[in-house]
Amino acid sequence: MSTDERFEALKSAPLDSCVAFSEDETKIVAVGATYDEAVKKSESAGVSDPVLVKTPKAWYPVAV
C-alpha cells in the first residue's frame, strides 16, 4: 500500500477515532472510539499486533 492509499484509507475512517491497520499496514482491520476498543476489535479480527493511528477531529489542508 502506498502512502497515498494509506492516507485515503485514513480519510475514509471516522474522525476522532483510533484506527488499527494490519501488521503490514496494507488494510484497516478495526476502528474504535478508544485505543482499547480498536485493539480488542483488531484481536477479534485475528490481528494481534496492529499499527494504531488516531484520526484527527477534522482534516485541514496543509500549505507548504
CHARMM internal coordinates of N, CA and C (Angstrom, degrees):
IC EDIT
DIST 1 N 1 CA 1.4546
DIST 1 CA 1 C 1.5191
ANGL 1 N 1 CA 1 C 107.95
DIST 1 C 2 N 1.3049
ANGL 1 CA 1 C 2 N 115.69
DIHE 1 N 1 CA 1 C 2 N 129.93
DIST 2 N 2 CA 1.4546
ANGL 1 C 2 N 2 CA 119.62
DIHE 1 CA 1 C 2 N 2 CA 179.36
DIST 2 CA 2 C 1.5283
ANGL 2 N 2 CA 2 C 110.33
DIHE 1 C 2 N 2 CA 2 C -79.60
DIST 2 C 3 N 1.3151
ANGL 2 CA 2 C 3 N 115.21
DIHE 2 N 2 CA 2 C 3 N 167.89
DIST 3 N 3 CA 1.4648
ANGL 2 C 3 N 3 CA 120.66
DIHE 2 CA 2 C 3 N 3 CA 177.89
DIST 3 CA 3 C 1.5206
ANGL 3 N 3 CA 3 C 110.43
DIHE 2 C 3 N 3 CA 3 C -59.23
DIST 3 C 4 N 1.3237
ANGL 3 CA 3 C 4 N 117.63
DIHE 3 N 3 CA 3 C 4 N -41.70
DIST 4 N 4 CA 1.4619
ANGL 3 C 4 N 4 CA 121.32
DIHE 3 CA 3 C 4 N 4 CA 179.16
DIST 4 CA 4 C 1.5254
ANGL 4 N 4 CA 4 C 111.22
DIHE 3 C 4 N 4 CA 4 C -62.15
DIST 4 C 5 N 1.3342
ANGL 4 CA 4 C 5 N 116.91
DIHE 4 N 4 CA 4 C 5 N -43.09
DIST 5 N 5 CA 1.4637
ANGL 4 C 5 N 5 CA 120.54
DIHE 4 CA 4 C 5 N 5 CA 179.14
DIST 5 CA 5 C 1.5253
ANGL 5 N 5 CA 5 C 110.89
DIHE 4 C 5 N 5 CA 5 C -64.36
DIST 5 C 6 N 1.3351
ANGL 5 CA 5 C 6 N 116.67
DIHE 5 N 5 CA 5 C 6 N -40.63
DIST 6 N 6 CA 1.4624
ANGL 5 C 6 N 6 CA 120.65
DIHE 5 CA 5 C 6 N 6 CA 179.07
DIST 6 CA 6 C 1.5313
ANGL 6 N 6 CA 6 C 110.09
DIHE 5 C 6 N 6 CA 6 C -64.53
DIST 6 C 7 N 1.3289
ANGL 6 CA 6 C 7 N 117.07
DIHE 6 N 6 CA 6 C 7 N -41.66
DIST 7 N 7 CA 1.4539
ANGL 6 C 7 N 7 CA 121.31
DIHE 6 CA 6 C 7 N 7 CA 178.61
DIST 7 CA 7 C 1.5290
ANGL 7 N 7 CA 7 C 110.57
DIHE 6 C 7 N 7 CA 7 C -63.80
DIST 7 C 8 N 1.3187
ANGL 7 CA 7 C 8 N 117.80
DIHE 7 N 7 CA 7 C 8 N -41.91
DIST 8 N 8 CA 1.4662
ANGL 7 C 8 N 8 CA 120.92
DIHE 7 CA 7 C 8 N 8 CA 177.90
DIST 8 CA 8 C 1.5296
ANGL 8 N 8 CA 8 C 110.49
DIHE 7 C 8 N 8 CA 8 C -63.50
DIST 8 C 9 N 1.3303
ANGL 8 CA 8 C 9 N 117.22
DIHE 8 N 8 CA 8 C 9 N -39.64
DIST 9 N 9 CA 1.4710
ANGL 8 C 9 N 9 CA 120.15
DIHE 8 CA 8 C 9 N 9 CA 177.19
DIST 9 CA 9 C 1.5273
ANGL 9 N 9 CA 9 C 110.37
DIHE 8 C 9 N 9 CA 9 C -63.14
DIST 9 C 10 N 1.3314
ANGL 9 CA 9 C 10 N 116.61
DIHE 9 N 9 CA 9 C 10 N -42.84
DIST 10 N 10 CA 1.4674
ANGL 9 C 10 N 10 CA 119.95
DIHE 9 CA 9 C 10 N 10 CA 177.78
DIST 10 CA 10 C 1.5179
ANGL 10 N 10 CA 10 C 111.64
DIHE 9 C 10 N 10 CA 10 C -63.13
DIST 10 C 11 N 1.3374
ANGL 10 CA 10 C 11 N 116.92
DIHE 10 N 10 CA 10 C 11 N -41.10
DIST 11 N 11 CA 1.4636
ANGL 10 C 11 N 11 CA 119.95
DIHE 10 CA 10 C 11 N 11 CA 179.47
DIST 11 CA 11 C 1.5212
ANGL 11 N 11 CA 11 C 111.71
DIHE 10 C 11 N 11 CA 11 C -63.14
DIST 11 C 12 N 1.3273
ANGL 11 CA 11 C 12 N 117.53
DIHE 11 N 11 CA 11 C 12 N -27.37
DIST 12 N 12 CA 1.4649
ANGL 11 C 12 N 12 CA 120.75
DIHE 11 CA 11 C 12 N 12 CA 179.86
DIST 12 CA 12 C 1.5310
ANGL 12 N 12 CA 12 C 112.04
DIHE 11 C 12 N 12 CA 12 C -82.28
DIST 12 C 13 N 1.3293
ANGL 12 CA 12 C 13 N 116.89
DIHE 12 N 12 CA 12 C 13 N -14.36
DIST 13 N 13 CA 1.4659
ANGL 12 C 13 N 13 CA 121.17
DIHE 12 CA 12 C 13 N 13 CA 178.99
DIST 13 CA 13 C 1.5310
ANGL 13 N 13 CA 13 C 109.56
DIHE 12 C 13 N 13 CA 13 C -76.24
DIST 13 C 14 N 1.3220
ANGL 13 CA 13 C 14 N 117.38
DIHE 13 N 13 CA 13 C 14 N 155.15
DIST 14 N 14 CA 1.4634
ANGL 13 C 14 N 14 CA 119.70
DIHE 13 CA 13 C 14 N 14 CA 178.72
DIST 14 CA 14 C 1.5262
ANGL 14 N 14 CA 14 C 111.45
DIHE 13 C 14 N 14 CA 14 C -60.37
DIST 14 C 15 N 1.3208
ANGL 14 CA 14 C 15 N 115.50
DIHE 14 N 14 CA 14 C 15 N 142.29
DIST 15 N 15 CA 1.4604
ANGL 14 C 15 N 15 CA 120.42
DIHE 14 CA 14 C 15 N 15 CA 176.93
DIST 15 CA 15 C 1.5214
ANGL 15 N 15 CA 15 C 110.68
DIHE 14 C 15 N 15 CA 15 C -66.06
DIST 15 C 16 N 1.3239
ANGL 15 CA 15 C 16 N 115.43
DIHE 15 N 15 CA 15 C 16 N 152.90
DIST 16 N 16 CA 1.4647
ANGL 15 C 16 N 16 CA 123.20
DIHE 15 CA 15 C 16 N 16 CA 177.58
DIST 16 CA 16 C 1.5265
ANGL 16 N 16 CA 16 C 111.66
DIHE 15 C 16 N 16 CA 16 C 53.01
DIST 16 C 17 N 1.3235
ANGL 16 CA 16 C 17 N 115.48
DIHE 16 N 16 CA 16 C 17 N 48.67
DIST 17 N 17 CA 1.4616
ANGL 16 C 17 N 17 CA 120.70
DIHE 16 CA 16 C 17 N 17 CA 179.25
DIST 17 CA 17 C 1.5231
ANGL 17 N 17 CA 17 C 109.76
DIHE 16 C 17 N 17 CA 17 C -136.41
DIST 17 C 18 N 1.3164
ANGL 17 CA 17 C 18 N 115.62
DIHE 17 N 17 CA 17 C 18 N 167.99
DIST 18 N 18 CA 1.4591
ANGL 17 C 18 N 18 CA 121.72
DIHE 17 CA 17 C 18 N 18 CA 175.75
DIST 18 CA 18 C 1.5215
ANGL 18 N 18 CA 18 C 107.58
DIHE 17 C 18 N 18 CA 18 C -99.96
DIST 18 C 19 N 1.3227
ANGL 18 CA 18 C 19 N 116.07
DIHE 18 N 18 CA 18 C 19 N 127.77
DIST 19 N 19 CA 1.4525
ANGL 18 C 19 N 19 CA 122.31
DIHE 18 CA 18 C 19 N 19 CA -177.48
DIST 19 CA 19 C 1.5196
ANGL 19 N 19 CA 19 C 108.58
DIHE 18 C 19 N 19 CA 19 C -113.62
DIST 19 C 20 N 1.3171
ANGL 19 CA 19 C 20 N 116.01
DIHE 19 N 19 CA 19 C 20 N 130.51
DIST 20 N 20 CA 1.4594
ANGL 19 C 20 N 20 CA 121.53
DIHE 19 CA 19 C 20 N 20 CA 179.13
DIST 20 CA 20 C 1.5237
ANGL 20 N 20 CA 20 C 109.23
DIHE 19 C 20 N 20 CA 20 C -106.96
DIST 20 C 21 N 1.3386
ANGL 20 CA 20 C 21 N 115.75
DIHE 20 N 20 CA 20 C 21 N 119.47
DIST 21 N 21 CA 1.4609
ANGL 20 C 21 N 21 CA 122.15
DIHE 20 CA 20 C 21 N 21 CA 174.11
DIST 21 CA 21 C 1.5206
ANGL 21 N 21 CA 21 C 108.70
DIHE 20 C 21 N 21 CA 21 C -93.53
DIST 21 C 22 N 1.3278
ANGL 21 CA 21 C 22 N 115.91
DIHE 21 N 21 CA 21 C 22 N 156.53
DIST 22 N 22 CA 1.4587
ANGL 21 C 22 N 22 CA 120.91
DIHE 21 CA 21 C 22 N 22 CA 173.07
DIST 22 CA 22 C 1.5315
ANGL 22 N 22 CA 22 C 108.74
DIHE 21 C 22 N 22 CA 22 C -60.93
DIST 22 C 23 N 1.3312
ANGL 22 CA 22 C 23 N 116.20
DIHE 22 N 22 CA 22 C 23 N 164.40
DIST 23 N 23 CA 1.4628
ANGL 22 C 23 N 23 CA 121.09
DIHE 22 CA 22 C 23 N 23 CA -177.67
DIST 23 CA 23 C 1.5280
ANGL 23 N 23 CA 23 C 112.25
DIHE 22 C 23 N 23 CA 23 C -55.66
DIST 23 C 24 N 1.3381
ANGL 23 CA 23 C 24 N 116.61
DIHE 23 N 23 CA 23 C 24 N -35.40
DIST 24 N 24 CA 1.4621
ANGL 23 C 24 N 24 CA 119.75
DIHE 23 CA 23 C 24 N 24 CA -179.60
DIST 24 CA 24 C 1.5288
ANGL 24 N 24 CA 24 C 112.30
DIHE 23 C 24 N 24 CA 24 C -90.87
DIST 24 C 25 N 1.3236
ANGL 24 CA 24 C 25 N 116.40
DIHE 24 N 24 CA 24 C 25 N 6.68
DIST 25 N 25 CA 1.4662
ANGL 24 C 25 N 25 CA 124.23
DIHE 24 CA 24 C 25 N 25 CA 176.26
DIST 25 CA 25 C 1.5209
ANGL 25 N 25 CA 25 C 113.64
DIHE 24 C 25 N 25 CA 25 C 60.27
DIST 25 C 26 N 1.3352
ANGL 25 CA 25 C 26 N 116.98
DIHE 25 N 25 CA 25 C 26 N 30.07
DIST 26 N 26 CA 1.4555
ANGL 25 C 26 N 26 CA 119.81
DIHE 25 CA 25 C 26 N 26 CA -179.29
DIST 26 CA 26 C 1.5229
ANGL 26 N 26 CA 26 C 113.63
DIHE 25 C 26 N 26 CA 26 C -93.03
DIST 26 C 27 N 1.3467
ANGL 26 CA 26 C 27 N 117.62
DIHE 26 N 26 CA 26 C 27 N -18.64
DIST 27 N 27 CA 1.4665
ANGL 26 C 27 N 27 CA 118.96
DIHE 26 CA 26 C 27 N 27 CA -179.89
DIST 27 CA 27 C 1.5245
ANGL 27 N 27 CA 27 C 111.09
DIHE 26 C 27 N 27 CA 27 C -155.04
DIST 27 C 28 N 1.3220
ANGL 27 CA 27 C 28 N 114.77
DIHE 27 N 27 CA 27 C 28 N 155.47
DIST 28 N 28 CA 1.4622
ANGL 27 C 28 N 28 CA 121.13
DIHE 27 CA 27 C 28 N 28 CA 174.59
DIST 28 CA 28 C 1.5221
ANGL 28 N 28 CA 28 C 107.07
DIHE 27 C 28 N 28 CA 28 C -80.30
DIST 28 C 29 N 1.3358
ANGL 28 CA 28 C 29 N 116.47
DIHE 28 N 28 CA 28 C 29 N 125.87
DIST 29 N 29 CA 1.4658
ANGL 28 C 29 N 29 CA 120.31
DIHE 28 CA 28 C 29 N 29 CA -178.81
DIST 29 CA 29 C 1.5197
ANGL 29 N 29 CA 29 C 112.59
DIHE 28 C 29 N 29 CA 29 C -106.37
DIST 29 C 30 N 1.3409
ANGL 29 CA 29 C 30 N 117.55
DIHE 29 N 29 CA 29 C 30 N -18.35
DIST 30 N 30 CA 1.4607
ANGL 29 C 30 N 30 CA 119.91
DIHE 29 CA 29 C 30 N 30 CA -179.99
DIST 30 CA 30 C 1.5209
ANGL 30 N 30 CA 30 C 110.13
DIHE 29 C 30 N 30 CA 30 C -162.84
DIST 30 C 31 N 1.3248
ANGL 30 CA 30 C 31 N 114.82
DIHE 30 N 30 CA 30 C 31 N 153.87
DIST 31 N 31 CA 1.4554
ANGL 30 C 31 N 31 CA 122.20
DIHE 30 CA 30 C 31 N 31 CA 175.28
DIST 31 CA 31 C 1.5177
ANGL 31 N 31 CA 31 C 106.94
DIHE 30 C 31 N 31 CA 31 C -135.98
DIST 31 C 32 N 1.3318
ANGL 31 CA 31 C 32 N 116.49
DIHE 31 N 31 CA 31 C 32 N 136.38
DIST 32 N 32 CA 1.4520
ANGL 31 C 32 N 32 CA 120.61
DIHE 31 CA 31 C 32 N 32 CA 177.93
DIST 32 CA 32 C 1.5129
ANGL 32 N 32 CA 32 C 111.36
DIHE 31 C 32 N 32 CA 32 C -142.95
DIST 32 C 33 N 1.3173
ANGL 32 CA 32 C 33 N 115.37
DIHE 32 N 32 CA 32 C 33 N 161.77
DIST 33 N 33 CA 1.4656
ANGL 32 C 33 N 33 CA 120.66
DIHE 32 CA 32 C 33 N 33 CA 177.45
DIST 33 CA 33 C 1.5251
ANGL 33 N 33 CA 33 C 110.73
DIHE 32 C 33 N 33 CA 33 C -71.94
DIST 33 C 34 N 1.3424
ANGL 33 CA 33 C 34 N 116.21
DIHE 33 N 33 CA 33 C 34 N -26.21
DIST 34 N 34 CA 1.4566
ANGL 33 C 34 N 34 CA 121.61
DIHE 33 CA 33 C 34 N 34 CA -179.38
DIST 34 CA 34 C 1.5358
ANGL 34 N 34 CA 34 C 109.51
DIHE 33 C 34 N 34 CA 34 C -129.39
DIST 34 C 35 N 1.3145
ANGL 34 CA 34 C 35 N 114.32
DIHE 34 N 34 CA 34 C 35 N 165.41
DIST 35 N 35 CA 1.4654
ANGL 34 C 35 N 35 CA 121.17
DIHE 34 CA 34 C 35 N 35 CA 176.11
DIST 35 CA 35 C 1.5366
ANGL 35 N 35 CA 35 C 109.67
DIHE 34 C 35 N 35 CA 35 C -57.04
DIST 35 C 36 N 1.3492
ANGL 35 CA 35 C 36 N 116.60
DIHE 35 N 35 CA 35 C 36 N -49.92
DIST 36 N 36 CA 1.4664
ANGL 35 C 36 N 36 CA 120.49
DIHE 35 CA 35 C 36 N 36 CA -177.32
DIST 36 CA 36 C 1.5263
ANGL 36 N 36 CA 36 C 112.00
DIHE 35 C 36 N 36 CA 36 C -60.30
DIST 36 C 37 N 1.3296
ANGL 36 CA 36 C 37 N 116.57
DIHE 36 N 36 CA 36 C 37 N -40.29
DIST 37 N 37 CA 1.4583
ANGL 36 C 37 N 37 CA 120.27
DIHE 36 CA 36 C 37 N 37 CA 179.48
DIST 37 CA 37 C 1.5306
ANGL 37 N 37 CA 37 C 110.72
DIHE 36 C 37 N 37 CA 37 C -64.44
DIST 37 C 38 N 1.3251
ANGL 37 CA 37 C 38 N 117.37
DIHE 37 N 37 CA 37 C 38 N -43.75
DIST 38 N 38 CA 1.4619
ANGL 37 C 38 N 38 CA 120.82
DIHE 37 CA 37 C 38 N 38 CA 179.04
DIST 38 CA 38 C 1.5245
ANGL 38 N 38 CA 38 C 111.17
DIHE 37 C 38 N 38 CA 38 C -63.72
DIST 38 C 39 N 1.3315
ANGL 38 CA 38 C 39 N 117.47
DIHE 38 N 38 CA 38 C 39 N -40.30
DIST 39 N 39 CA 1.4686
ANGL 38 C 39 N 39 CA 120.99
DIHE 38 CA 38 C 39 N 39 CA 178.49
DIST 39 CA 39 C 1.5278
ANGL 39 N 39 CA 39 C 110.43
DIHE 38 C 39 N 39 CA 39 C -64.18
DIST 39 C 40 N 1.3307
ANGL 39 CA 39 C 40 N 117.72
DIHE 39 N 39 CA 39 C 40 N -46.58
DIST 40 N 40 CA 1.4715
ANGL 39 C 40 N 40 CA 121.05
DIHE 39 CA 39 C 40 N 40 CA 179.67
DIST 40 CA 40 C 1.5191
ANGL 40 N 40 CA 40 C 111.32
DIHE 39 C 40 N 40 CA 40 C -60.68
DIST 40 C 41 N 1.3392
ANGL 40 CA 40 C 41 N 116.28
DIHE 40 N 40 CA 40 C 41 N -43.24
DIST 41 N 41 CA 1.4628
ANGL 40 C 41 N 41 CA 119.64
DIHE 40 CA 40 C 41 N 41 CA 180.00
DIST 41 CA 41 C 1.5241
ANGL 41 N 41 CA 41 C 111.34
DIHE 40 C 41 N 41 CA 41 C -67.05
DIST 41 C 42 N 1.3229
ANGL 41 CA 41 C 42 N 117.60
DIHE 41 N 41 CA 41 C 42 N -37.35
DIST 42 N 42 CA 1.4628
ANGL 41 C 42 N 42 CA 119.47
DIHE 41 CA 41 C 42 N 42 CA 179.08
DIST 42 CA 42 C 1.5301
ANGL 42 N 42 CA 42 C 110.48
DIHE 41 C 42 N 42 CA 42 C -68.19
DIST 42 C 43 N 1.3328
ANGL 42 CA 42 C 43 N 116.69
DIHE 42 N 42 CA 42 C 43 N -38.59
DIST 43 N 43 CA 1.4682
ANGL 42 C 43 N 43 CA 119.50
DIHE 42 CA 42 C 43 N 43 CA 176.68
DIST 43 CA 43 C 1.5228
ANGL 43 N 43 CA 43 C 110.57
DIHE 42 C 43 N 43 CA 43 C -63.52
DIST 43 C 44 N 1.3416
ANGL 43 CA 43 C 44 N 116.85
DIHE 43 N 43 CA 43 C 44 N -39.01
DIST 44 N 44 CA 1.4646
ANGL 43 C 44 N 44 CA 120.46
DIHE 43 CA 43 C 44 N 44 CA 176.74
DIST 44 CA 44 C 1.5257
ANGL 44 N 44 CA 44 C 111.38
DIHE 43 C 44 N 44 CA 44 C -63.99
DIST 44 C 45 N 1.3337
ANGL 44 CA 44 C 45 N 116.27
DIHE 44 N 44 CA 44 C 45 N -28.84
DIST 45 N 45 CA 1.4646
ANGL 44 C 45 N 45 CA 121.60
DIHE 44 CA 44 C 45 N 45 CA 178.51
DIST 45 CA 45 C 1.5265
ANGL 45 N 45 CA 45 C 111.74
DIHE 44 C 45 N 45 CA 45 C -84.14
DIST 45 C 46 N 1.3424
ANGL 45 CA 45 C 46 N 116.97
DIHE 45 N 45 CA 45 C 46 N 0.70
DIST 46 N 46 CA 1.4574
ANGL 45 C 46 N 46 CA 120.99
DIHE 45 CA 45 C 46 N 46 CA 177.66
DIST 46 CA 46 C 1.5158
ANGL 46 N 46 CA 46 C 115.05
DIHE 45 C 46 N 46 CA 46 C 90.58
DIST 46 C 47 N 1.3337
ANGL 46 CA 46 C 47 N 117.09
DIHE 46 N 46 CA 46 C 47 N 12.44
DIST 47 N 47 CA 1.4637
ANGL 46 C 47 N 47 CA 120.72
DIHE 46 CA 46 C 47 N 47 CA 179.30
DIST 47 CA 47 C 1.5284
ANGL 47 N 47 CA 47 C 107.70
DIHE 46 C 47 N 47 CA 47 C -110.00
DIST 47 C 48 N 1.3330
ANGL 47 CA 47 C 48 N 116.12
DIHE 47 N 47 CA 47 C 48 N 109.83
DIST 48 N 48 CA 1.4615
ANGL 47 C 48 N 48 CA 120.16
DIHE 47 CA 47 C 48 N 48 CA -174.70
DIST 48 CA 48 C 1.5281
ANGL 48 N 48 CA 48 C 114.28
DIHE 47 C 48 N 48 CA 48 C -90.63
DIST 48 C 49 N 1.3253
ANGL 48 CA 48 C 49 N 116.94
DIHE 48 N 48 CA 48 C 49 N -16.29
DIST 49 N 49 CA 1.4639
ANGL 48 C 49 N 49 CA 120.21
DIHE 48 CA 48 C 49 N 49 CA -178.14
DIST 49 CA 49 C 1.5324
ANGL 49 N 49 CA 49 C 110.15
DIHE 48 C 49 N 49 CA 49 C -133.02
DIST 49 C 50 N 1.3415
ANGL 49 CA 49 C 50 N 116.91
DIHE 49 N 49 CA 49 C 50 N 65.91
DIST 50 N 50 CA 1.4666
ANGL 49 C 50 N 50 CA 119.51
DIHE 49 CA 49 C 50 N 50 CA -175.90
DIST 50 CA 50 C 1.5208
ANGL 50 N 50 CA 50 C 112.49
DIHE 49 C 50 N 50 CA 50 C -73.46
DIST 50 C 51 N 1.3192
ANGL 50 CA 50 C 51 N 114.95
DIHE 50 N 50 CA 50 C 51 N 161.01
DIST 51 N 51 CA 1.4641
ANGL 50 C 51 N 51 CA 121.83
DIHE 50 CA 50 C 51 N 51 CA 171.41
DIST 51 CA 51 C 1.5243
ANGL 51 N 51 CA 51 C 105.06
DIHE 50 C 51 N 51 CA 51 C -97.74
DIST 51 C 52 N 1.3409
ANGL 51 CA 51 C 52 N 117.01
DIHE 51 N 51 CA 51 C 52 N 115.92
DIST 52 N 52 CA 1.4606
ANGL 51 C 52 N 52 CA 120.94
DIHE 51 CA 51 C 52 N 52 CA -175.33
DIST 52 CA 52 C 1.5201
ANGL 52 N 52 CA 52 C 112.01
DIHE 51 C 52 N 52 CA 52 C -101.00
DIST 52 C 53 N 1.3314
ANGL 52 CA 52 C 53 N 114.34
DIHE 52 N 52 CA 52 C 53 N 138.64
DIST 53 N 53 CA 1.4604
ANGL 52 C 53 N 53 CA 122.01
DIHE 52 CA 52 C 53 N 53 CA -179.93
DIST 53 CA 53 C 1.5163
ANGL 53 N 53 CA 53 C 107.84
DIHE 52 C 53 N 53 CA 53 C -134.95
DIST 53 C 54 N 1.3104
ANGL 53 CA 53 C 54 N 116.71
DIHE 53 N 53 CA 53 C 54 N 137.87
DIST 54 N 54 CA 1.4729
ANGL 53 C 54 N 54 CA 121.99
DIHE 53 CA 53 C 54 N 54 CA 175.80
DIST 54 CA 54 C 1.5230
ANGL 54 N 54 CA 54 C 107.67
DIHE 53 C 54 N 54 CA 54 C -95.62
DIST 54 C 55 N 1.3368
ANGL 54 CA 54 C 55 N 117.21
DIHE 54 N 54 CA 54 C 55 N 123.91
DIST 55 N 55 CA 1.4593
ANGL 54 C 55 N 55 CA 119.76
DIHE 54 CA 54 C 55 N 55 CA 177.16
DIST 55 CA 55 C 1.5231
ANGL 55 N 55 CA 55 C 109.35
DIHE 54 C 55 N 55 CA 55 C -80.82
DIST 55 C 56 N 1.3200
ANGL 55 CA 55 C 56 N 116.95
DIHE 55 N 55 CA 55 C 56 N 152.96
DIST 56 N 56 CA 1.4698
ANGL 55 C 56 N 56 CA 120.35
DIHE 55 CA 55 C 56 N 56 CA -178.40
DIST 56 CA 56 C 1.5300
ANGL 56 N 56 CA 56 C 111.51
DIHE 55 C 56 N 56 CA 56 C -75.44
DIST 56 C 57 N 1.3213
ANGL 56 CA 56 C 57 N 115.43
DIHE 56 N 56 CA 56 C 57 N 168.00
DIST 57 N 57 CA 1.4714
ANGL 56 C 57 N 57 CA 120.44
DIHE 56 CA 56 C 57 N 57 CA 176.52
DIST 57 CA 57 C 1.5192
ANGL 57 N 57 CA 57 C 110.34
DIHE 56 C 57 N 57 CA 57 C -71.12
DIST 57 C 58 N 1.3212
ANGL 57 CA 57 C 58 N 117.01
DIHE 57 N 57 CA 57 C 58 N -26.17
DIST 58 N 58 CA 1.4651
ANGL 57 C 58 N 58 CA 122.48
DIHE 57 CA 57 C 58 N 58 CA 176.75
DIST 58 CA 58 C 1.5216
ANGL 58 N 58 CA 58 C 108.33
DIHE 57 C 58 N 58 CA 58 C -155.98
DIST 58 C 59 N 1.3345
ANGL 58 CA 58 C 59 N 116.93
DIHE 58 N 58 CA 58 C 59 N 149.04
DIST 59 N 59 CA 1.4602
ANGL 58 C 59 N 59 CA 121.24
DIHE 58 CA 58 C 59 N 59 CA 174.98
DIST 59 CA 59 C 1.5119
ANGL 59 N 59 CA 59 C 108.33
DIHE 58 C 59 N 59 CA 59 C -90.86
DIST 59 C 60 N 1.3145
ANGL 59 CA 59 C 60 N 117.06
DIHE 59 N 59 CA 59 C 60 N 128.40
DIST 60 N 60 CA 1.4491
ANGL 59 C 60 N 60 CA 122.85
DIHE 59 CA 59 C 60 N 60 CA 179.06
DIST 60 CA 60 C 1.5167
ANGL 60 N 60 CA 60 C 109.70
DIHE 59 C 60 N 60 CA 60 C -117.79
DIST 60 C 61 N 1.3277
ANGL 60 CA 60 C 61 N 117.45
DIHE 60 N 60 CA 60 C 61 N 141.73
DIST 61 N 61 CA 1.4713
ANGL 60 C 61 N 61 CA 118.71
DIHE 60 CA 60 C 61 N 61 CA 175.99
DIST 61 CA 61 C 1.5204
ANGL 61 N 61 CA 61 C 110.36
DIHE 60 C 61 N 61 CA 61 C -66.89
DIST 61 C 62 N 1.3004
ANGL 61 CA 61 C 62 N 115.88
DIHE 61 N 61 CA 61 C 62 N 149.62
DIST 62 N 62 CA 1.4584
ANGL 61 C 62 N 62 CA 121.15
DIHE 61 CA 61 C 62 N 62 CA -179.85
DIST 62 CA 62 C 1.5224
ANGL 62 N 62 CA 62 C 108.42
DIHE 61 C 62 N 62 CA 62 C -114.37
DIST 62 C 63 N 1.3022
ANGL 62 CA 62 C 63 N 115.61
DIHE 62 N 62 CA 62 C 63 N 131.23
DIST 63 N 63 CA 1.4569
ANGL 62 C 63 N 63 CA 120.53
DIHE 62 CA 62 C 63 N 63 CA 175.86
DIST 63 CA 63 C 1.5147
ANGL 63 N 63 CA 63 C 108.44
DIHE 62 C 63 N 63 CA 63 C -107.07
DIST 63 C 64 N 1.3189
ANGL 63 CA 63 C 64 N 116.21
DIHE 63 N 63 CA 63 C 64 N 130.76
DIST 64 N 64 CA 1.4481
ANGL 63 C 64 N 64 CA 119.97
DIHE 63 CA 63 C 64 N 64 CA -179.67
DIST 64 CA 64 C 1.5136
ANGL 64 N 64 CA 64 C 110.38
DIHE 63 C 64 N 64 CA 64 C -114.92
END
COOR INIT
IC SEED 1 N 1 CA 1 C
IC BUILD
